[in-house]
Amino acid sequence: MEVGTAAEHRDVASAAHVDVPGFTAGHRATRHPPIERRASPREDVISHLTRWDAPAFTDEEIQQMTLNVILGAADTTGTLISKAILYMHEHPDVKRQLSENPDLIPGAVEEFLRLVGVAMNVGRTAMADIEVEGVTIKKGDRVLISLY
């Protein structure tokens, strides 16, 4: 498929839509905000998307983007919480320190993000030619780096 405007690919995107049980509530929650924001804009992302004009997004496209953000955040947040709980189970001294001194929790959250983060890999662009274990990576090549 060639790259084009959103309008040119709406039929393809609509045909590819799959209704997944369990996401119905999220679907309903994101259905009306684009319509409401067009009528009464606010200083939020949905309002900005309703005013986008190159090319304009349909209400359905805004709804899908909003749902993707909500579901993506729910997945990564839940994963981080689960990993943090497991870490504290495996390191009871950390759990005890946080229980005894709740002021440490904000810093601990940042540390959990670093230590047990939910991103397994990151994409990068090589800034210079380099050889890694006999493989040449040229400047501009895209690479996927495993964080674990």
N, C-alpha and C positions, 0 to 999 in steps of 0.2 A: 504494500500500500504506500502511496506517495504521501509526503507531508503536505498538508494544506490547512485551510482554516477550520475552526471548530464547526462552522455551518456545513462544510463539505462532508464532514465525518459524522454528523448526527445520526444518520440512518444506520451506519455501521455500529456506532456505540449503542444505539437503541436495540439493535438486533442481538448484540452481545450481552445485554443486560440479563442477569440471572437473579431471580428472587431467592434469597437465602433465608430459610426459616430462622426466627430469632432476631432478625434485624428489622422486623416490621415496626417496632416501637421507635427505633432510631429514624426510620424512614418517615414515619408520621411526624416526628419532632422536627424534622428539617424541611417538611413540605411547604409550610406557610411563611417562614421568615423571608424568603426572597420577595414574595408578593407584598408583605407588610413593609419591608425596607424600601421598596420602590415608592410606596405611598408616603412613608414617613422615615426618611433616611436618618441613620444615627452615625456616630463615629465608630464603626466596627467593620470587620472584614466583609461581612455579608453585604452591608450597604455599599462598600467600595466596589464589590463585584457587580452589584446591580447598576452601577454608573460606568462600568468599563465599556468602552466603545470601539475597541480595535481587535477583533470584532466583538460585538456585544454577546454576553452569555445569556442563555435562556434560563428561566426559572428552574427547569429540570437540571441543567448543568450546574447551577449554583447549589441546588439541593444535593447533587451527587458529590460535589467537592466538599461541602459541609459535612456530609455523612462520612466521607473518607477521613477527614481530619478527626472527627469525633471517634470513629472506630479505631483509627490508628493510635490516637492518644490513649484510649481505653486499653488497648492491647499492650502497649509499651509500659504504661503505668502499672497495670496488673502484673506484668512480668517482673518489673523492678521490685514491686512490693514482695512478690513471691521469693525472688532471689535474696532480698534483704532479710526476710524472715528465715530462710534457710541458712544464710550466713550467720545470723545471730544464734540459731540453733546449734550450728557447728562451732561457734565461738561464744560460749556463754559469758565470758568476761566482758565482751562488747555489749551484750544484752544487759548485763548488770550495770555497767557504766552508764548506759543510756537511761536505764530505769532510775538510777540514783541521781542523775543529773540531766533532766530534760532539756536544759539549755544547750546541750551538746547535739541535740537531734538535727537542727538545720545543717550543721557541718557534716554530720553523719550521712544525711541524705545526699549531699554533694559527693561524699566519699563512696557511698554505695553506687552512685551513678558512674563513678570512675572505675571502681573495683569490680562490680558485677553488672556493668551496663548491658543494655538490651541489644545494642548493635553488635552483631557478630563480625561484620566486615565493613570496611569503608572503601570507597572508590577514590582514587587519586590520579592526577596527571603527572607523569614524569617531567621534571623541570630540566633534566639534563640526561645525556646518554649515560647508562650505568650497566654493569654486569652483576647479576646476582646468581650465585651458584651455577655459573656457566651459561646463564640465559641473558642475552642482551636485551635491555629495555631502552628504547630510543626516546629522546626528548619528544614530548607530546603524546606518547603512548598512554592509554588508560590502563590502570592496574587495579586489582582488587586485593586489598590487604586484610588478612585475618587478624583480628585483635586477640585471639585466644590460641 
